[in-house]
Amino acid sequence: MTPALPNPIADYVEANAQLDVDGMLKPFAADAIVLDNGSRHNGHAELRTLLEEAVVGAKAIFTPDTVRHENGQVVVEGPAHGDFPGSPIRFTYRFTLENDTIKALEITA
């Protein structure tokens, strides 16, 4: 069972399940920052490249199973399955929300 998620995060997860890049980008602020295992991606153009290569390219679908609020962030954890070594791998997504958008996201495995 998927835990209750704030709307922008739920929208991202739903689009990710369909491997829909435009849908995954939509909840992010135009100037969003994404830290993915140490790599920094700024804004929609860089985020689109990341999603196309690391998510759609690997058919990586994140299935959250826990959510908590911590230090002003929404922390979501769960496995990602796909065509990549070690699948499934458990990930932690730390979302910072602002004005009903995702302002920042830090992803760690």
Secondary structure, 3 states (H helix, E strand, C coil): CCCCCCHHHHHHHHHHHCCCHHHHHCCEEEEEEEEECCEEEEHHHHHHHHHHHHHHCCCCEECCCEEEEECCEEEEEEEEECCCCCCCEEEEEEEEEECCEEEEEEEEC
